[in-house]
Structures are given as C-alpha cells and as structure tokens.
C-alpha cells in the first residue's frame, strides 16, 4: 500500500513502474521516503529563514 501510494504521488500512474523483485521495491520505497524527507527539511529551513512580521499593535514592544 505504501509503494502504491508513493508511485501515485511521484508518477501519477501506479502501473508504469513494476519492479522485478523485492529488493527493487525496497530500493524504490527507500529512495522515495528519503526524497520526501529531504523536501520537507528544505521547506522547513526556508520557512525558518523568513523574517517575522512586525507587530501592528502600538503597545507591543
């Protein structure tokens, strides 16, 4: 189920890539999960680098 979900997320077609053995399934799943993790880490780092907005409250110092 995880493999099918990742295939649909990355290639929009679950039947386009059919691995020949179990090692290929593990390799594809590991590569997809590492890629997803790295994408989330880069996005989180980008959000952390954004400056915080100034307060419009005149009593907030």
N, C-alpha and C positions, 0 to 999 in steps of 0.2 A: 504494500500500500504506500509506503514511503517512497519507493522507487517510482511508482506511477505518478505520485503527486509531484515529485521533483521533475520528472520528464515533462509533465504538462506545464509546469511553471517555466521551465527553461526552453522548451522547443515547441510548445503548443500542440504536440502530437505524441501520444503515448506509444504509438506503434511504429514510429520512424526508426528508432534505435532499439534493436533487440540484441542483448549481449549473448555471447555463445556459451559462457559458463558462469559459475557463481563468483569467481574472482573478478570478472568484469562488472558484475552487479555491485560488488563491494567497492571496487575502484570508482565507478561512476557515482555511487552514493556518497563516498567519502569526498570526492572532488566537488560535488555539488554542495555538500554541507560546509566544507571549508570556504568555498566561494561565497556562500550566503553569509557566513560568519564574518568574513573579511569585508564584505559590502556593508554590513551593519556597523562594524567597527569604524570604517572610514566615514560613514554618515554620522555616527555619534561624535567622532572627533571634529568633523566640520561644524556640527551644531554647537559644540563646546567652544569653538573659536569665535563664534558670532558674539558681538558685543551686546550687553544687556541694554534694554531701552531705558531712557531717562524717565524718572517719575514725573508725572504732571501735577502731583499733589504739592502745593506750596509749603505745607507743614512737614513734609517728608525730607529729612536731611541726610 
